[in-house]
Amino acid sequence: MILYLDTSSLVKLYVEENYSENIKTLVLSSDVVATSLIAYAEARAAFARRFREKAFSSKEFNLIKKCLETDWNNFLGLLPGEETIRLAGELAEKHALRGFDSIHLASAVLLRDESNSPVQFSCFDHQLQKAAHNEALIIPQSSNL
């Protein structure tokens, strides 16, 4: 099974939040874990914001970044090319999504279509989750809001 992580799910692998253990279990049970390359920048921005808010120490911040760097090559990083961006625009209009959320959804839809394999779509945004369900992606039980 292919698991697609949007940034909200990816961050849970590195920062202890509600459902972090669920995401770790999903990752371990998946054959492939995919995400858009934009997730890297989004995750780093999320880590930096949490550090500025003093959610963790400098040492913890550096460890989180190091862990992401170590793991990054284990993910199937999807490059959002023109086809992805154009589909993202359509999906943003169709489902009232924000820009990066629509890129994540488009990436997962194209991955499913190109691989002819079921794709689980893990996110923690109600609107995006609803859109993923409507686009016939599988929503893991551990991600249900």
JOSULFEN-V679571 format. One record per run of one state. SS is the DSSP state (A for helix, B for strand, O for the rest). FROM is the first residue (numbers start at 0). TO is the last residue. If there is no record, write none. Layout:
SS | FROM | TO
SS | FROM | TO
//
This chain:
O | 0 | 0
B | 1 | 4
O | 5 | 5
A | 6 | 10
O | 11 | 18
A | 19 | 28
O | 29 | 30
B | 31 | 35
O | 36 | 36
A | 37 | 51
O | 52 | 56
A | 57 | 71
O | 72 | 74
B | 75 | 77
O | 78 | 80
A | 81 | 94
O | 95 | 97
A | 98 | 114
O | 115 | 117
B | 118 | 121
O | 122 | 124
A | 125 | 133
O | 134 | 136
B | 137 | 137
O | 138 | 139
A | 140 | 142
O | 143 | 144
//
